[in-house]
Amino acid sequence: MCVCVCARAQVPQLRSMATSLFAPCHLCAMTSAATREWTSHYRPVSVCVCVYWEARIDSHGRIFYVDHVNRTTTWQRPTAPPAPQTLQRSNSIQQMEQLNRRSEHADDRTPNMSGGPFFVDHNCRATTFIDPRLPLQSTRPPSVLAHRQHLTRQRSHSAGEVSTQRANARAPAPYKRDFEAKLRNFYRKLETKGYGQGPGKLKLIIRRDHLLEDAFNQIMCYSRKDLQRSKLYVSFVGEEGLDYSGPSREFFFLVSRELFNPYYGLFEYSANDTYTVQISPMSAFVDNHHEWFRFSGRILGLALIHQYLLDAFFTRPFYKGLLRIPCDLSDLEYLDEEFHQSLQWMKDNDIEDMLDLTFTVNEEVFGQITERELKPGGANIPVSEKNKKEYIERMVKWRIERGVVQQTESLVRGFYEVVDARLVSVFDARELELVIAGTAEIDLSDWRNNTEYRGGYHDNHIVIRWFWAAVERFNNEQRLRLLQFVTGTSSIPYEGFASLRGSNGPRRFCVEKWGKVTSLPRAHTCFNRLDLPPYPSFSMLYEKMLTAVEETSTFGLE
């Protein structure tokens, strides 16, 4: 038996403003209060359907059907009364319910100037042109979405403070098999061509309290050939440790934290966060800044050929500049998201007679706002629908290069004084980021699965169980400090803990039984080894480990 439901509006009116208030249908009296609440937002329509069903139209003029018995909805028109015993819901019904839940807190509002409706999310206090009731379809490629997660992370550079949110920090990984093949081939070519193999030695004697000064004065004295061919040795003044890669690894970790810190004026945070950095336009006022950027490039190159990771995270345009790859509009998102959105809107919409723009841009110089032409005579050239493509390209170029062209060239020059441009050209910007900075994402399962034990310890030993329980209790900052304490760096190779490097190639994290219970744990960074005494209780182990990783920062000789 069928029943006819009266229509309350003509079809053309159904496609009008989504803010109209709808009166409930007479069949809603048969439903529960919950059903009335989520169906009363849609207009009923005059369509013959089966008993206990109701036809309604959503804000886009599409007909859907309400089952008042099972309290479900579907796009399919019912042809027979529902079977009471059938409780299984189809995929389309589940999808419709999910969309209804997603749109529960969204509000359709008045159309904007272009005539299209926008939606208000009252929970997040945000607006969007995308209907929240429709299936989620991202307009960005997966790599962009993943990298945005990286950019939303915050990193503190306060004195003595290390980031506590570095997990999931890195860029999205390229196609794994292809990238790993590139990486193996790259290191094989470096070895074949004699990079960092000797017989000459590049010796750096560093005072910890004059780290940058000593590193700059010594590294800038070496020739291109010495930088490329010599084997690197680092020693810290007053510390007797021998460099079987441990001091060198820590040197690159420490110098990158200092050199790329915005405090010194050479680099600045990106407009998106306080985590990624870029070259600062104000660096032009730093004494001898071109040589400092050349030194920065040499540090990047030395870390690359000696396979050490840096504790620095740059914007995507920085890596493209290092590879001498032109930037486009999509790269601007990593630099300044709001600026990118403005230009993207201009690209996607007809701007004829809407924007009063010329080929100029305002710049702040010594506190004064000045107008700069993007092209000769730009002040007299209005931006129109026909020439907006050129305007966007010039704006992107200006935003990325403003005040940093010469500094970038000095940095790139220093980088290629150490490593051949033809060898690095096999990587794209994403891949080069992983090669230089690795990943700071700590996978505890991967860490434990790639740990070796010596001196009587094994994975099921009570002290080892306490050790991993302590690591699990650590916050992310403390885990990174533990990793830095044992290996010399808090970054992890792209391949994971299985590819941690020691004095003579890959060497896994190792825990060895050593010492008295009154001793603190000690580390051998050249061998990625932690000497852990057999403490009698978990509380003592936890306290001793915490003291060791937070207060120890020098090398010694056994």
NORWOMO-V764639 format. One record per residue. N is the residue number from 1. PHI is phi as a letter, one per 40 degrees, with the letter a starting at -180 (999 if undefined). PSI is psi as a letter, one per 30 degrees, with the letter a starting at -180 (* if undefined). OMEGA is omega in radians with two decimals (NA if undefined). Layout:
BEGIN
((N PHI PSI OMEGA) (N PHI PSI OMEGA))
END
This chain:
BEGIN
((1 999 k -3.09) (2 b l 3.09) (3 b k -3.10) (4 c k 3.13) (5 c k -3.08) (6 c k 3.07) (7 c k -3.13) (8 b f 3.13) (9 a l 3.07) (10 c l -3.07) (11 d e 3.13) (12 d e -3.12) (13 c f -3.12) (14 c f -3.11) (15 c g -3.12) (16 c a -3.01) (17 d k -3.10) (18 c g -3.11) (19 c g 3.14) (20 c k 3.11) (21 c k -3.06) (22 b k 3.06) (23 c k -3.13) (24 c l 3.13) (25 c l -3.13) (26 c f 3.12) (27 c f -3.12) (28 c f 3.11) (29 c f -3.12) (30 c f -3.05) (31 c l 3.06) (32 c l -3.13) (33 c e -3.14) (34 c e 3.13) (35 c e 3.14) (36 c e -3.06) (37 c e -3.08) (38 c f 3.05) (39 b f -3.06) (40 c f 3.13) (41 c f -3.04) (42 b k -3.11) (43 c k 2.99) (44 c l -3.11) (45 b l -3.11) (46 c j 3.13) (47 a k 3.13) (48 c j 3.10) (49 b l -3.10) (50 c l -3.12) (51 c k -3.07) (52 g g 3.06) (53 b l 3.10) (54 a k 3.10) (55 c k 3.10) (56 b l 3.14) (57 b k 3.11) (58 c a -3.05) (59 c f 3.10) (60 b g 3.10) (61 g g -3.12) (62 c k -3.12) (63 c k 2.98) (64 b l -2.98) (65 b k -3.10) (66 b k 3.06) (67 c j -3.06) (68 c f 3.09) (69 c e -3.12) (70 c f 3.14) (71 f h 3.11) (72 b l 3.09) (73 b l 3.13) (74 a l 3.05) (75 c f -3.08) (76 c k 3.12) (77 c k -3.12) (78 c k -3.13) (79 b f -3.13) (80 a l 3.11) (81 c k -3.13) (82 c k 3.09) (83 c k -3.08) (84 d e -3.06) (85 c f -3.08) (86 c j -3.11) (87 b f -3.12) (88 c k -3.09) (89 b k -3.13) (90 c l 3.12) (91 c e -3.12) (92 c e 3.12) (93 c e 3.13) (94 c e 3.12) (95 c e -3.13) (96 c e 3.12) (97 c e 3.11) (98 c e 3.13) (99 c e 3.11) (100 c e 3.13) (101 c e -3.14) (102 c e -3.08) (103 c g -3.04) (104 c e -3.08) (105 b g 3.12) (106 b k -3.05) (107 b k 3.08) (108 c k -3.10) (109 b l -3.07) (110 c k 3.13) (111 c l 3.09) (112 c a -3.06) (113 c e -3.12) (114 c f 3.06) (115 g f -3.11) (116 c k 3.13) (117 c l 2.98) (118 b l -3.01) (119 b k -3.10) (120 b k 3.05) (121 c j -3.05) (122 c f 3.09) (123 c e -3.09) (124 c f -3.10) (125 f h -3.10) (126 b l 3.09) (127 b l 3.14) (128 a l 3.04) (129 c f -3.10) (130 c k 3.13) (131 c j -3.11) (132 c f 3.12) (133 c f 3.13) (134 c l 3.11) (135 d k -3.12) (136 c k 3.08) (137 b j -3.07) (138 c k 3.08) (139 c f 3.13) (140 b l 3.06) (141 c l -3.10) (142 d e -3.11) (143 c e 3.13) (144 c e -3.14) (145 c e -3.13) (146 c e -3.13) (147 c f 3.09) (148 c e 3.06) (149 c e 3.09) (150 c e -3.08) (151 c f -3.14) (152 c f 3.14) (153 c k -3.10) (154 b k 3.09) (155 b k -3.11) (156 c k 3.07) (157 b g 3.09) (158 c l -3.09) (159 c k 3.08) (160 g g -3.07) (161 b k 3.11) (162 b k -3.10) (163 c k 3.08) (164 b g -3.08) (165 b h -3.06) (166 c f 3.08) (167 c k -3.10) (168 g h -3.00) (169 c f -2.89) (170 c l 3.13) (171 c l 3.10) (172 c k -3.09) (173 c k 3.03) (174 c a 3.09) (175 d j -2.85) (176 d e -3.04) (177 c e -3.13) (178 c e -3.11) (179 c e -3.14) (180 c e 3.08) (181 c e 3.09) (182 c e -3.08) (183 c e 3.11) (184 c e -3.13) (185 c e 3.13) (186 c e -3.14) (187 c e 3.10) (188 c e 3.11) (189 c e 3.09) (190 c e -3.14) (191 c e -3.14) (192 c e -3.12) (193 c g 3.03) (194 g g 3.14) (195 c k 3.07) (196 g g -3.05) (197 c f -3.08) (198 g a 0.16) (199 c f 3.12) (200 c l -3.11) (201 b k 3.04) (202 b j -3.04) (203 c k 3.09) (204 b k 3.08) (205 b j -2.91) (206 b k 2.94) (207 c k -3.08) (208 c e -3.12) (209 c f 3.04) (210 b h -2.97) (211 d e -3.08) (212 c e -3.12) (213 c e -3.13) (214 c e -3.13) (215 c e -3.13) (216 c e -3.06) (217 c e -3.08) (218 c e -3.09) (219 c e -3.11) (220 c f 3.11) (221 c f -3.08) (222 c k 3.11) (223 c l 3.10) (224 d e -3.10) (225 c e 3.13) (226 c e -3.13) (227 c e -3.08) (228 c e -2.95) (229 c f -2.96) (230 c l 3.06) (231 c k -3.01) (232 c k 3.02) (233 b k 3.14) (234 b k 3.03) (235 b k 3.12) (236 b k -3.09) (237 c k 3.12) (238 g g -3.14) (239 b k -2.98) (240 c g -3.08) (241 c k 3.05) (242 c k -3.06) (243 c j 2.93) (244 b h 3.07) (245 g f 3.14) (246 c e 3.09) (247 d e 3.12) (248 c e 3.14) (249 c e 3.13) (250 c e 3.11) (251 d e -3.14) (252 c e 3.09) (253 c e -3.09) (254 c e -3.09) (255 c e 3.12) (256 c e 3.11) (257 c e -3.14) (258 c e -3.01) (259 c e -3.06) (260 c g 3.08) (261 c k -3.13) (262 d f -3.13) (263 d e -3.06) (264 c f 2.99) (265 g f 3.12) (266 c e -3.11) (267 b l 3.12) (268 b l 3.05) (269 c k 3.03) (270 c l -3.11) (271 c f -3.06) (272 c e -3.01) (273 a a 3.03) (274 b h -3.09) (275 b e 3.12) (276 c k -3.11) (277 b l 3.12) (278 a l 3.12) (279 c k -3.09) (280 c k 3.04) (281 c f 3.14) (282 c f 3.12) (283 c f 3.11) (284 c f -3.12) (285 c g 3.07) (286 c k 3.14) (287 d k 3.07) (288 f h -3.00) (289 c e -3.14) (290 c e 3.10) (291 c e 3.10) (292 c e 3.09) (293 c e 3.05) (294 c e 3.06) (295 c e 3.11) (296 d e 3.10) (297 c e 3.11) (298 c e 3.10) (299 c e 3.10) (300 c e -3.13) (301 c e 3.13) (302 c e 3.10) (303 c e -3.11) (304 c e -3.05) (305 c f 3.11) (306 c g 3.03) (307 g h 3.03) (308 b l -3.10) (309 c k 3.14) (310 b k 3.08) (311 c i -3.13) (312 a k -3.09) (313 b j -3.04) (314 b l 3.06) (315 c l 3.14) (316 c e 3.08) (317 d f 3.10) (318 c e -3.13) (319 c e 3.08) (320 c e 3.08) (321 c e 3.12) (322 c e 3.12) (323 c f -3.11) (324 f h 3.07) (325 b k -3.13) (326 c k 3.10) (327 c l 3.08) (328 b a -3.06) (329 c e -3.10) (330 c f 3.13) (331 c f -3.11) (332 c f -3.14) (333 c e -3.13) (334 c f -3.08) (335 c e -3.09) (336 a j -3.00) (337 c e -3.12) (338 c e 3.11) (339 c e 3.10) (340 c e -3.13) (341 c e 3.13) (342 c e -3.14) (343 c e 3.11) (344 c e 3.09) (345 c e 3.12) (346 c e -3.14) (347 c e -3.02) (348 c f -3.04) (349 b l 3.07) (350 c j -3.04) (351 b g -3.11) (352 d k 3.11) (353 g g 3.13) (354 b e -3.05) (355 b k 3.11) (356 b i -3.08) (357 b l 2.99) (358 b l -3.13) (359 c h 3.11) (360 b l 3.09) (361 a k 3.12) (362 c k 3.12) (363 b k 3.06) (364 b j -3.13) (365 b j -3.11) (366 f h 3.10) (367 g f 3.14) (368 b k 3.10) (369 c k 3.12) (370 b l 3.13) (371 c k -3.13) (372 b k 3.13) (373 c k 3.11) (374 c f 3.07) (375 a l -3.14) (376 d k -3.12) (377 g g -3.06) (378 c f -3.13) (379 c f -3.12) (380 b g -3.12) (381 b j 3.11) (382 c k 3.10) (383 c k -3.12) (384 b l 3.11) (385 c e -3.08) (386 c e -3.06) (387 b g -3.08) (388 c f 3.12) (389 c e 3.10) (390 c e 3.14) (391 c e -3.14) (392 c e 3.13) (393 c e -3.14) (394 c e 3.10) (395 c e 3.10) (396 c e 3.14) (397 c e 3.14) (398 c e -3.07) (399 c e -3.10) (400 c e -3.03) (401 b f -2.98) (402 d j 3.06) (403 g g -3.07) (404 b g -3.08) (405 c e -3.10) (406 c e 3.11) (407 c e 3.11) (408 c e 3.14) (409 c e 3.10) (410 c e 3.13) (411 c e 3.14) (412 c e 3.11) (413 c e 3.11) (414 c e 3.14) (415 c e -3.09) (416 c f 2.94) (417 c f -3.11) (418 b e -3.06) (419 b k -3.12) (420 c k -3.11) (421 c e -3.11) (422 c e 3.12) (423 c e -3.08) (424 c f -3.03) (425 c f 3.13) (426 c f -3.11) (427 c l 2.92) (428 c a -3.04) (429 c e 3.13) (430 c e -3.08) (431 c e 3.13) (432 c e 3.10) (433 c e 3.13) (434 c e -3.14) (435 c e -3.07) (436 c e -3.01) (437 b f -3.13) (438 g b 3.11) (439 b k 3.11) (440 b g 3.11) (441 c k -3.11) (442 c j 3.07) (443 c j -3.07) (444 c e 3.13) (445 c e 3.11) (446 c e 3.12) (447 d e -3.09) (448 c e -3.12) (449 c f -3.12) (450 b h 3.09) (451 b k 3.10) (452 b l -3.12) (453 b k -3.14) (454 b l 3.04) (455 g g -3.14) (456 h f 3.07) (457 c l 3.00) (458 a l -2.98) (459 c f -3.09) (460 c g 3.11) (461 c k -3.05) (462 d e 3.14) (463 c e 3.12) (464 c e 3.08) (465 c e 3.08) (466 c e -3.14) (467 d e -3.11) (468 c f 3.04) (469 c e 3.10) (470 c e 3.13) (471 c e 3.10) (472 c e 3.13) (473 c f 3.13) (474 d k 2.93) (475 c l -3.03) (476 c e 3.11) (477 c e -3.11) (478 c e 3.07) (479 c e 3.12) (480 c e 3.12) (481 c e 3.07) (482 c e 3.13) (483 c e 3.13) (484 c e 3.11) (485 c e -3.05) (486 c e -3.03) (487 b f -3.12) (488 g f 3.13) (489 a l 3.11) (490 c g 3.10) (491 c l -3.07) (492 b k 3.09) (493 d l -3.13) (494 d e -3.08) (495 c f 3.12) (496 h a -3.05) (497 c f 3.11) (498 c f -3.08) (499 b g 3.01) (500 d k -3.06) (501 b k 3.07) (502 b a -3.05) (503 c f -3.07) (504 b h 3.11) (505 h a -3.12) (506 d k 3.12) (507 a k -3.06) (508 c l 3.05) (509 c k -3.05) (510 b k 3.04) (511 b k -3.09) (512 b k 3.09) (513 c k -3.06) (514 a k 2.90) (515 g l 3.12) (516 c l -3.09) (517 c f 3.10) (518 c f -3.08) (519 c l 3.00) (520 c l 3.00) (521 c k 3.08) (522 b l -3.04) (523 b l 3.00) (524 b j -3.02) (525 c f 3.11) (526 c f -3.05) (527 b g 3.13) (528 f h -3.03) (529 b k 3.06) (530 b k 3.05) (531 c j -3.02) (532 b j 3.09) (533 c l -3.13) (534 c i -3.09) (535 c k -3.06) (536 c f -3.11) (537 a l 3.13) (538 c e -3.09) (539 c e 3.11) (540 c e 3.12) (541 c e -3.11) (542 c e -3.12) (543 c e -3.13) (544 c e 3.12) (545 c e -3.12) (546 c e 3.12) (547 c e -3.09) (548 c e -3.03) (549 c f -3.08) (550 c f -3.03) (551 b f -3.10) (552 b k -3.11) (553 a g -3.12) (554 b l 3.13) (555 b l 3.07) (556 b l -3.10) (557 b k 3.13) (558 c * NA))
END
